[in-house]
Amino acid sequence: MFDKLLYPIDRMVNKLSMYRLLLYYLIGLIVVAIIFSSVGIMHFSALSIAISAIVLVLSCWIINKLFAYIFDAPINPESSILTGLILALIIPSSPSGFGLLFMLAAAGLAMGSKYLLSIKSKHIFNPAAIAVFLTAIGPHQSASWWIGTASMLPFVIIGGILITRKIRREPMVITYLLATTIATALFSIIGGNGVATNLKNMALNSAVFFLGFVMLTEPYTSPDTKGKRMLYGAIIGVILAPQFHIGHYYSTPEFALVIGNLFAYIVSNKDKLFPTLRKKYLIAKDSAEFVFAPQHKFAYEPGQYMEFTLPHDKPDTRGSRRWFTLSSSPTEPDVKIGVRFYKDGSSYKSALADIEPGDQIVAAQLAGDFTLPKDPSQKLLFIAGGIGITPFRSMVKYLIDKRQQRDIVLFYSARSPEYVAYTELFDEAAKKINLKVGYVIDGNQAGRLENGINGRLNAKLISSKVPDFKDRLIYISGPLKMTEEIKEDLIAVGVNRANIKIDFFSGYA
């Protein structure tokens, strides 16, 4: 029910990439801070905030271009702009004299960290965090984290919730907030300090929310699966408690995040690929599969996803980066993604449609928990809508190649038979691993497909075809509205919420 209520908000934010949403959020915070300073709500100089933001954004953008040229790396201007805005919200707004040098040093260290503090083209630390950490231990210039004020808190929280929900990082952020709250309370009790006062200061006058919503969730430097992310959030939350110290060194937000980044790097996938397009072809109406040759073999689990960056001219509000579930299996030499194209689609999709064999793309941030259970005896029910079939293509191909029998029923919903992909593979799976498939087609055209079913995919249809559906682990992948409707429909008829897994599906056109 809660997810249904939030559907209009989800639909709105899904029109933007995560990075573009974050860009608007950070700009909005700076604008609010300037307005509040102008009318005396905040005790800062509105002009200093504006000048500092411009200096930091331009510095990060220019320095990033310089490093990209030196290292012959793809340029992602959006990333450098975001870092500049984050720095503008956490370091003192003093754009003159030594303050200006501090800003330039922070910008240089932030951009340089992505290239110099990296392994296999994957940077280890959040650029803004490592920059202010290094300036604190070098020239002893510390971040003030001035964004952590009571007057800015409502705006930080509202936008932060949108960001967190957009990328489905709620469990990680909640774990982080609980950990820092509990740690602060326990340290206060041990030290004989006022628990209520310390918790109030933590909530109203600290960087706890901005750090959690904006920097903790940064995809490149956070872990790749749900369990690891929650542990990551807990570690940073404990270290962030103001009483936490090592010897005479008391923790700071940047120190907590840098330690967390080290943990994330150790436990996460470290591949950053520059795969070359081998071929592309239609797999269904308005849908194509892109086959890339990676520069080396890399490990992943069937059903996981990666972020694909494709710089192009005049990117629209949905940006130049996109998450795609890998439709290929780890048993195959190539990396494949299935992509749905729409009329008047995004600039990214237009650029993707135009790439030719031999062109390169950047693939990184392998992640995802939408994977097969370890127990092969677990009964499964796969539910796919549209191009949401791609993770199931990956899983089924893997099981065929591994000759692994599992009790799986797959329902694949489409508006008409022309929109159904991978039928040959699923026919093969029916013979080799006993996969049971039902193609659910709106209208009266299901007869054109073997195992076609006329109607709408819902709990009533599922229960009529799969009597033991409540005993199965249920995977749902497809457009946001479809997945939420089916999920709530299944819960309403008695399916345990814990037995339902939803694929990460951003829904960009």
C-alpha angles and dihedrals in degrees: 000000000000091000091050091054090051094047095098090053092046090050091051096050092043088069087070131057116245089250094050091047089051090048092055091044094053093045088049091053092052092048091050090048091051091050093047091049091049093056096040099254090119124038097228134101110262090206092051091052092050095046093045091052092050093046094048096045093048092044093051092046094050095042091047090053089051094051091045090054093048094048094037090234130152113268120236105183092180091065095052092047091052091050091050091052092048091051089049089058097048108037125067115277100236109131097180138076115341091358090063091050089050091054093048091048091050092049092049094048092046094052094038092053091065091060105027101036094050138103122209090354092302115117116222105206137051100258097226094045096049091046095057091039091057094045089052094055094036116041089005094241109145133201112249095202087215091173086076096086130124094242092056095042099092092052093045091052099044094049092038092056090053091051093047094048092045092062096032096241097135096119092052094048093044091050090050093050092047091048095051092044093051093042092050091049094047094046089049092052093047092048094045093241129140107278095197093049094049093047091049092051090046092054101039106028109031141073094250096115098038091048091049099045100038111024105024090055095050101131100214094058102034126082124274104235136050098248094049091047092054091051089047090053091048093051093050092043093056094045091047093062105115093232094054111111143158108217106312093339113101119202124259129192092256092049091051092050094046091053089048091050090055090053091047092051092050095051100036137081109270103197122125110178135197098197122186121226111248099177145330130209142165117270097175139347109311090356129103137181120225117205116203130186109220118215089240140006114272134186125245139146123249109265098030124126139217137202114247117201118201114175111209141160119282100358113202127226091290091066135211099293130075138176116233129179110232109247090191124089123235085242090067124080095223133065113235134189128185113217131191117212126205136195109265089011128168126296087246093058090047091052091046092051089054099053116110135205109290094034118121132224132185117246121184145137099060106198146139144113096218090110139123117283116252092235107081091197092064110112113233138203117196118198118187134178123193115316088355084093091084099090089050091051087055094048096044093048089050092052092048093051092046091045089230119160117213133166100249133160117191124198113190116190122201137157092239139352091264089068095056116105136191096022092146091056093048090048088053090048091052089060100038106035101016095248111176112216133190121183107207110203127185111234126009104308101095091102089075089069128062106244089016119160124198115220143045124312109244141129093278093057092043094051091049092054101034111035093182095051092124089062094054132089102243123214119192124189129170144072115351097247093049095048094048093046094050092044093053091043091054093046089051091059094049108275112148109248089223090062093062123085122189122202120233102255119169096188099215117162 
